[in-house]
Amino acid sequence: MKLRLLAAALAATTLVAGTAAAQDTTSEKGKLSYAIGYNTGAELAELTERGEAVDINTVVKALQDAYGKKEPAVPVDQLRTAVENMQKRQQAKMEAEFKRISDAN
């Protein structure tokens, strides 16, 4: 699932990135860390372009919590519901676009 990959990439970013001011982009570790972060950022931007509201500060906090093996600040059932709702919204948009295109032909 793309969302799981996104979550894993975000968690990995936190693992090696430390703080935003301390960036190592010359070592293999730094390059990999930057690549993971950049790809994750691109996926978040894509979600935003598709109409989803994503708060980058909350994403970073969630990364830090997950990497630190803390309990989520939001109950897991609510997290699951939020993801399921996003998937339903995106599915509805895709179906509406498909219908629009098929009706035009």
Sine and cosine of phi, psi and omega as CSV:
sin_phi,cos_phi,sin_psi,cos_psi,sin_omega,cos_omega
0.00,0.00,0.71,-0.70,-0.06,-1.00
-0.87,0.49,-0.58,0.81,-0.01,-1.00
-0.91,0.40,-0.63,0.78,0.04,-1.00
-0.90,0.43,-0.65,0.76,0.05,-1.00
-0.88,0.47,-0.67,0.74,0.03,-1.00
-0.87,0.49,-0.73,0.69,0.01,-1.00
-0.89,0.46,-0.66,0.75,0.02,-1.00
-0.91,0.42,-0.66,0.75,0.02,-1.00
-0.91,0.42,-0.66,0.76,0.03,-1.00
-0.90,0.44,-0.66,0.75,0.03,-1.00
-0.90,0.44,-0.67,0.75,0.01,-1.00
-0.91,0.42,-0.58,0.82,0.03,-1.00
-0.87,0.49,-0.70,0.71,0.00,-1.00
-0.90,0.43,-0.59,0.81,-0.03,-1.00
-0.81,0.59,-0.72,0.69,-0.12,-0.99
-0.95,-0.30,-0.24,0.97,-0.12,-0.99
-0.98,0.19,-0.54,0.84,-0.07,-1.00
0.92,0.39,-0.89,-0.46,0.05,-1.00
-0.96,-0.28,0.30,-0.95,-0.03,-1.00
-0.89,0.45,-0.48,0.88,-0.03,-1.00
-0.97,0.24,-0.44,0.90,-0.04,-1.00
-0.99,-0.13,1.00,0.05,-0.04,-1.00
-0.92,-0.40,0.82,-0.58,0.10,-1.00
-0.94,-0.35,0.95,-0.31,0.03,-1.00
-0.90,-0.44,0.29,0.96,-0.01,-1.00
-0.97,-0.25,-0.53,0.85,0.01,-1.00
-0.99,0.15,0.23,-0.97,0.06,-1.00
-0.87,0.50,-0.67,0.74,0.04,-1.00
-0.87,0.50,-0.70,0.71,0.00,-1.00
-0.91,0.41,-0.66,0.75,0.00,-1.00
-0.91,0.41,-0.68,0.74,0.04,-1.00
-0.90,0.44,-0.70,0.72,0.01,-1.00
-0.86,0.51,-0.70,0.72,-0.01,-1.00
-0.92,0.40,-0.65,0.76,0.01,-1.00
-0.88,0.48,-0.71,0.71,0.02,-1.00
-0.89,0.46,-0.73,0.69,0.01,-1.00
-0.89,0.45,-0.67,0.74,-0.02,-1.00
-0.91,0.42,-0.71,0.71,0.02,-1.00
-0.89,0.45,-0.64,0.77,0.03,-1.00
-0.89,0.45,-0.71,0.71,0.04,-1.00
-0.87,0.50,-0.63,0.77,0.03,-1.00
-0.90,0.44,-0.65,0.76,0.04,-1.00
-0.92,0.40,-0.63,0.78,0.05,-1.00
-0.90,0.43,-0.65,0.76,0.03,-1.00
-0.89,0.45,-0.62,0.78,0.03,-1.00
-0.90,0.44,-0.67,0.74,0.06,-1.00
-0.87,0.50,-0.67,0.74,0.01,-1.00
-0.90,0.44,-0.67,0.74,0.03,-1.00
-0.89,0.45,-0.47,0.88,0.01,-1.00
-1.00,0.05,0.16,0.99,0.12,-0.99
0.99,-0.12,0.07,1.00,0.01,-1.00
-1.00,0.05,0.67,-0.74,0.03,-1.00
-1.00,0.04,0.91,-0.42,-0.01,-1.00
-0.83,-0.55,0.79,-0.61,0.03,-1.00
-0.98,-0.20,0.92,-0.38,-0.09,-1.00
-0.88,0.47,-0.57,0.82,0.02,-1.00
-0.91,0.41,-0.61,0.79,0.05,-1.00
-0.94,0.35,-0.60,0.80,0.06,-1.00
-0.87,0.49,-0.72,0.69,0.00,-1.00
-0.89,0.47,-0.68,0.73,0.02,-1.00
-0.88,0.48,-0.68,0.73,0.03,-1.00
-0.89,0.46,-0.63,0.77,0.06,-1.00
-0.87,0.49,-0.73,0.68,-0.01,-1.00
-0.89,0.46,-0.67,0.74,0.03,-1.00
-0.89,0.45,-0.73,0.68,-0.02,-1.00
-0.90,0.45,-0.71,0.71,0.00,-1.00
-0.90,0.43,-0.60,0.80,0.02,-1.00
-0.98,0.18,0.07,1.00,0.01,-1.00
0.85,0.53,0.56,0.83,0.07,-1.00
-1.00,0.07,0.35,-0.94,0.12,-0.99
-0.92,0.39,0.57,-0.82,0.03,-1.00
-0.88,0.47,0.56,-0.83,0.03,-1.00
-0.95,0.32,-0.32,0.95,0.03,-1.00
-0.89,-0.45,0.71,-0.70,0.02,-1.00
-0.80,0.59,0.61,-0.79,-0.07,-1.00
-0.84,0.54,-0.62,0.78,0.00,-1.00
-0.90,0.44,-0.55,0.83,0.05,-1.00
-0.96,0.29,-0.58,0.82,0.07,-1.00
-0.89,0.46,-0.73,0.68,0.01,-1.00
-0.86,0.51,-0.70,0.71,0.00,-1.00
-0.89,0.46,-0.66,0.75,0.01,-1.00
-0.88,0.48,-0.68,0.74,0.01,-1.00
-0.93,0.38,-0.69,0.72,0.02,-1.00
-0.88,0.48,-0.65,0.76,0.03,-1.00
-0.90,0.44,-0.66,0.76,0.05,-1.00
-0.89,0.46,-0.69,0.73,0.02,-1.00
-0.89,0.46,-0.65,0.76,0.03,-1.00
-0.90,0.43,-0.68,0.74,0.03,-1.00
-0.88,0.48,-0.71,0.71,-0.03,-1.00
-0.92,0.40,-0.64,0.77,0.04,-1.00
-0.88,0.47,-0.69,0.72,0.01,-1.00
-0.89,0.46,-0.64,0.77,0.03,-1.00
-0.90,0.44,-0.68,0.74,0.00,-1.00
-0.91,0.42,-0.66,0.75,0.02,-1.00
-0.91,0.42,-0.65,0.76,0.03,-1.00
-0.90,0.43,-0.65,0.76,0.02,-1.00
-0.91,0.40,-0.67,0.74,0.04,-1.00
-0.87,0.50,-0.70,0.71,0.00,-1.00
-0.90,0.44,-0.67,0.74,0.01,-1.00
-0.86,0.50,-0.70,0.71,-0.03,-1.00
-0.93,0.36,-0.67,0.74,-0.01,-1.00
-0.93,0.36,-0.56,0.83,0.06,-1.00
-0.93,0.37,-0.51,0.86,0.00,-1.00
-0.96,0.28,-0.37,0.93,-0.01,-1.00
-1.00,-0.09,0.00,0.00,0.00,0.00
